[in-house]
Amino acid sequence: MANRKILAMVQRLSALRIASAYHTVSEPAITVIAGVIPIALLAECSLSILLLTVVHLVHSAPVRCPTPRVPNKGRLVEDENGGEYGVGSVVQFSCEPSHLLQGEGSIVCTDAGVWSHPPPLCLPVCDYPGEPENGRVIPLKFTYEPGDRLKVTCFDGFVTRLETKLICKSDGTWSQPLPECRNYTSV
């Protein structure tokens, strides 16, 4: 009985738009907000029945987010969406070797049809080159930014042929190979 009253009221008012992850396609529309539905109608049926009935009566199109921009030197880790990104879709990014992710690694399609965060960037970095036998590198870090310099120092009794400083280049490679620390008698 209550469903018939709801149906009759919805037919009189045209279509209703509910606050969710859907946009109303038909016009005119009335937004279901507390106070818009007559109190007498709410007293006769539960709100959940009303909302379920409205959901079935509304002609709507699901909210979609645009295809996210893939960062230069990056990729989508897993894209099972086939180009369709509905509300709640999660996209993860990763970077190619010698690049570091800056920003959010995962973003979510919101009910407003926009991503939760901007896509990240993939910035070039040089990886730790390792320690030369009988020596060490200064400074010691996991990754180095373009322009960073490494100094190779040798243990007592060992030397490099020249005073060498490695420079991290903008493409994520070192300016030269890691020099060897040789016994000073063999140089």
Secondary structure, DSSP 8 states (H G I E B T S, - for coil): -HHHHHHHHHHHH-EEE-SSSEEE-SSSEEE--TTTS-HHHHHHS-HHHHHHHHHHH--EEE-EE------TTEEES---STT-EETT-EEEEEE-TTEEEES-SEEEB-TTSSBSS---EEEE-EE-----TTEEEES--SEE-TT-EEEEEE-TTEE-SS--EEEB-TTS-BSS-----EEGGG-
